[in-house]
Amino acid sequence: MNSLRQFYFLRAVVAFAWVALVLLFSRLALPTLVADVLLLLYPLWDAVANVLDARRSGGLAANPGQRLNAVISIATTAALAIALGIGGNAGGVFTFAAWAFLSGLLQLFVGVRRRKTGGQVFMMISGVQSALAGVVMAMQAFGKAPTIAQLAPYAAFGGLYFLLSALRLTFKRPTHEAYERGSA
């Protein structure tokens, strides 16, 4: 559980750092290339994070949700590069939205599977919110597609949920069963 807590802190820090970079560069009149690179880094990091998390908890074979999420995130990074090149921001936002929807559902699945480890309520909420945000972003892509700065709250909420999960694991009271094992 200690490694899961540390991992959730890491995920929170990376999400908040990504948001900070997006906001910093957007104040500096974010060039399209920088915005595209930052957008590509988000699902790529998610792929790496899923592999790291799966390794920590029995490997990719034992964690089908994380394995599938890693594969989807890698495929999304490639598809996102193509979509940005062909469809510009709208194509990129639509691809990012599809990824947010799928990865949110998979995060919900992983949270449900891990619910007994603690701190998973926030992961399940985050998964649902990610899936819903994906639907909203996809609809927006057909109108005036949001900029990367307008997508930053998505990552900020994700970081917040990882932080809350890490804090929940940090301050989780031992269960009655843990007390019984400790007194035996």
C-alpha positions in Angstrom: 0.0 0.0 0.0 3.0 2.3 0.7 4.1 2.0 -3.0 0.5 2.7 -4.2 0.4 5.8 -2.0 3.8 7.0 -3.4 2.6 6.2 -6.9 -0.5 8.3 -6.5 1.6 11.2 -5.2 3.7 10.9 -8.3 0.7 10.9 -10.6 -0.6 14.0 -8.8 2.7 15.9 -9.1 3.0 15.0 -12.8 -0.6 16.2 -13.5 -0.1 19.4 -11.6 3.2 20.0 -13.4 1.6 19.4 -16.8 -1.2 21.9 -15.9 1.5 24.5 -14.8 3.4 24.1 -18.0 0.2 24.5 -20.1 -0.7 27.6 -18.2 2.8 29.1 -18.3 3.1 28.5 -22.0 -0.4 29.7 -22.8 0.4 33.0 -21.1 3.4 33.2 -23.4 1.2 32.9 -26.5 1.7 29.1 -26.7 3.0 28.1 -30.1 1.0 25.4 -31.8 4.0 23.0 -31.7 4.4 23.4 -28.0 0.7 22.9 -27.4 0.7 19.8 -29.6 3.8 18.3 -27.7 2.2 18.9 -24.4 -1.1 17.3 -25.5 0.9 14.3 -26.8 2.8 14.0 -23.5 -0.4 13.5 -21.5 -1.6 10.2 -22.8 2.0 9.1 -23.3 2.7 9.7 -19.5 -0.6 7.8 -18.8 0.8 4.8 -20.7 4.0 4.9 -18.7 2.2 5.3 -15.5 -0.1 2.3 -16.1 2.9 0.1 -16.9 4.7 1.3 -13.7 1.6 0.7 -11.6 1.0 -2.7 -13.1 4.6 -3.7 -12.5 4.2 -2.7 -8.9 1.1 -4.9 -8.5 1.9 -8.2 -10.2 2.7 -7.2 -13.8 0.7 -6.4 -16.9 -0.6 -10.0 -17.2 -2.2 -9.8 -13.7 -3.7 -6.3 -14.4 -5.8 -6.4 -17.5 -7.3 -2.9 -17.0 -3.9 -1.3 -16.7 -2.5 -3.4 -19.6 -5.4 -2.3 -21.9 -5.1 1.3 -20.6 -1.4 1.4 -21.5 -2.1 0.0 -25.0 -4.9 2.5 -25.6 -2.7 5.4 -24.3 0.2 4.4 -26.6 -2.2 4.1 -29.5 -3.8 7.4 -28.6 -0.5 9.1 -28.6 0.2 7.9 -32.2 -3.4 8.7 -33.3 -3.2 12.1 -31.6 0.0 13.0 -33.6 -1.8 12.1 -36.8 -5.0 13.8 -35.9 -3.2 17.0 -34.9 -1.4 16.9 -38.3 -4.5 16.3 -40.4 -7.3 17.8 -38.4 -5.5 20.5 -36.4 -6.8 21.3 -32.9 -10.3 19.9 -33.5 -8.9 16.5 -34.6 -6.6 16.5 -31.7 -9.3 17.4 -29.2 -11.6 14.7 -30.6 -8.8 12.1 -30.3 -7.9 13.2 -26.8 -11.6 13.1 -25.9 -12.0 9.5 -27.1 -8.9 8.6 -25.0 -10.3 10.4 -21.9 -13.5 8.4 -22.3 -11.9 5.0 -22.6 -9.2 5.6 -20.0 -11.8 6.9 -17.6 -13.8 3.7 -18.0 -10.6 1.6 -17.5 -9.7 3.7 -14.4 -13.1 3.0 -13.0 -12.6 -0.7 -13.6 -9.2 -0.7 -11.9 -10.6 1.2 -9.0 -13.4 -1.3 -8.5 -11.0 -4.2 -8.6 -8.7 -2.5 -6.0 -11.5 -1.1 -3.7 -10.3 -3.2 -0.8 -6.8 -1.6 -0.9 -8.3 1.7 0.1 -8.2 5.2 -1.5 -10.1 3.9 -4.5 -13.3 5.9 -4.2 -11.5 8.9 -5.6 -10.1 6.8 -8.4 -13.6 5.5 -9.3 -15.0 9.1 -9.2 -12.1 10.2 -11.4 -12.8 7.4 -13.9 -16.4 8.4 -14.2 -15.5 12.1 -14.5 -12.9 11.3 -17.1 -15.4 9.4 -19.2 -18.0 12.1 -18.9 -15.4 14.8 -19.7 -14.4 12.8 -22.8 -18.0 12.9 -24.0 -18.2 16.7 -23.5 -14.8 17.3 -25.2 -15.8 15.1 -28.1 -19.0 17.2 -28.6 -16.9 20.4 -28.3 -14.5 19.2 -31.0 -17.3 19.5 -33.5 -17.9 23.2 -32.7 -15.2 25.6 -31.5 -12.7 23.1 -30.2 -11.2 24.0 -26.8 -7.6 25.0 -26.6 -5.1 23.0 -24.5 -5.4 25.7 -21.8 -9.2 24.9 -21.7 -8.3 21.2 -21.3 -6.0 21.9 -18.3 -8.8 21.6 -15.7 -9.3 18.0 -16.9 -5.7 17.2 -15.9 -6.0 19.3 -12.7 -9.0 17.3 -11.5 -7.2 14.1 -12.3 -4.2 15.3 -10.2 -6.6 16.3 -7.4 -8.1 12.8 -7.4 -4.7 11.2 -7.3 -3.7 13.5 -4.5 -6.8 12.7 -2.5 -6.3 9.0 -3.0 -2.7 9.3 -1.8 -3.8 11.2 1.2 -6.5 8.7 2.0 -3.9 5.9 1.9 -1.6 8.0 4.1 -4.2 8.7 6.8 -6.2 5.5 6.5 -7.0 3.9 9.8 -6.0 0.3 10.2 -8.9 -2.0 9.7 -10.2 -4.2 12.6 -8.6 -7.2 10.8 -5.2 -5.4 10.9 -5.6 -4.8 14.6 -6.3 -8.5 15.1 -3.2 -9.5 13.2 -1.1 -7.0 15.2 -2.3 -8.2 18.5 -1.8 -11.9 17.8 
